[in-house]
Amino acid sequence: MNRHEYYKLLQDPKWKIKASFIRKRDKHMCRHCGKKSHRLQVHHTIYLKGYMPWDYDNETLISLCSTCHKKEHGIETKKKKKKVEKPKSEKKTKKPKRTIKIKPIDDESTDSN
């Protein structure tokens, strides 16, 4: 099974329900680093030929943040560049909010008589 086929299986309602249960069971916390999030991914700790993603025992599924999930699969993660804060004198000033003035419609010009 290729990635595209596997991704389609992960859209199945059976998997969505099971994955939601696992995230709730893990209190929306990554089991590796402890990060709390509602965007956790559910990881299969084992893969068995012929099993659908939702067929696995709950004990073989864990919630992971995306960084830990990538590490678990041996995928390199790109390090985010840290923002260097500019001195206050160089910071951009906020632009004033724009307002739109609407002219009233002249009733006489809209008559088609």
C-alpha positions as CSV (number, residue, x, y, z in Angstrom):
1,M,0.0,0.0,0.0
2,N,1.4,3.4,-0.9
3,R,1.2,6.6,1.0
4,H,-1.8,8.0,-1.0
5,E,-3.8,4.8,-0.4
6,Y,-2.9,4.9,3.4
7,Y,-3.9,8.6,3.6
8,K,-7.3,7.8,2.1
9,L,-7.8,5.1,4.8
10,L,-7.1,7.7,7.5
11,Q,-10.0,9.8,6.2
12,D,-12.4,6.9,7.0
13,P,-14.9,7.7,9.8
14,K,-13.9,4.4,11.6
15,W,-10.4,5.8,11.9
16,K,-11.5,9.3,12.8
17,I,-13.5,7.9,15.7
18,K,-10.8,5.7,16.9
19,A,-8.1,8.4,16.6
20,S,-10.3,10.8,18.6
21,F,-10.7,8.3,21.3
22,I,-6.9,7.7,21.6
23,R,-6.3,11.5,21.8
24,K,-8.9,11.8,24.6
25,R,-7.4,8.8,26.3
26,D,-4.0,10.5,26.3
27,K,-5.5,13.7,27.6
28,H,-4.5,15.5,24.4
29,M,-0.8,15.2,25.3
30,C,2.1,13.9,23.3
31,R,3.2,10.6,24.9
32,H,6.9,11.4,24.1
33,C,7.5,15.1,25.0
34,G,4.3,15.9,27.0
35,K,3.2,18.8,24.7
36,K,-0.5,19.5,25.1
37,S,-2.4,20.0,21.8
38,H,-5.7,19.3,20.1
39,R,-3.8,18.7,16.8
40,L,-2.0,15.5,17.9
41,Q,-1.4,12.6,15.5
42,V,-2.1,9.1,16.4
43,H,0.8,6.7,15.8
44,H,0.7,3.0,15.3
45,T,3.6,1.5,17.4
46,I,3.4,-1.6,15.3
47,Y,2.2,-2.3,11.7
48,L,0.7,-5.6,10.8
49,K,0.1,-6.7,7.2
50,G,-3.5,-6.8,6.2
51,Y,-4.8,-4.7,9.1
52,M,-6.8,-1.5,8.6
53,P,-5.7,1.5,10.7
54,W,-8.7,1.1,12.9
55,D,-8.3,-2.7,13.4
56,Y,-5.3,-2.3,15.8
57,D,-5.7,-2.7,19.6
58,N,-5.8,0.6,21.5
59,E,-2.6,-0.4,23.4
60,T,-0.7,-0.2,20.1
61,L,-1.8,3.4,19.4
62,I,-0.3,6.6,21.0
63,S,-0.8,10.3,20.6
64,L,2.2,12.2,19.3
65,C,2.9,15.8,18.3
66,S,4.0,16.2,14.7
67,T,7.7,16.6,15.7
68,C,7.8,13.4,17.7
69,H,5.8,11.6,15.1
70,K,8.3,12.5,12.4
71,K,11.2,11.4,14.7
72,E,9.4,8.1,15.3
73,H,9.3,7.5,11.5
74,G,12.9,8.8,11.0
75,I,11.8,11.9,9.1
76,E,14.0,14.9,9.5
77,T,12.3,18.0,10.8
78,K,13.2,21.5,9.6
79,K,14.3,23.7,12.4
80,K,12.4,26.9,12.6
81,K,14.4,30.1,12.4
82,K,14.2,32.1,15.5
83,K,13.0,35.6,14.9
84,V,15.4,38.3,15.8
85,E,13.5,41.1,17.5
86,K,14.3,44.5,16.1
87,P,15.0,47.4,18.4
88,K,12.0,49.5,19.3
89,S,13.2,52.3,17.0
90,E,13.1,50.0,14.0
91,K,9.8,48.4,14.7
92,K,7.0,49.2,12.2
93,T,4.4,51.5,13.4
94,K,0.8,50.4,13.2
95,K,-1.1,51.8,10.3
96,P,-4.4,53.5,11.2
97,K,-7.5,51.5,10.5
98,R,-9.1,52.3,7.2
99,T,-12.7,53.4,7.1
100,I,-15.0,53.3,4.1
101,K,-17.4,56.1,3.6
102,I,-20.6,55.2,1.9
103,K,-22.6,57.9,0.1
104,P,-26.4,57.7,0.5
105,I,-28.3,56.7,-2.6
106,D,-30.3,59.4,-4.2
107,D,-33.9,58.0,-4.6
108,E,-34.5,60.2,-7.7
109,S,-31.6,58.8,-9.6
110,T,-32.7,55.2,-9.0
111,D,-36.2,55.7,-10.4
112,S,-36.5,54.1,-13.8
113,N,-39.6,56.1,-14.8
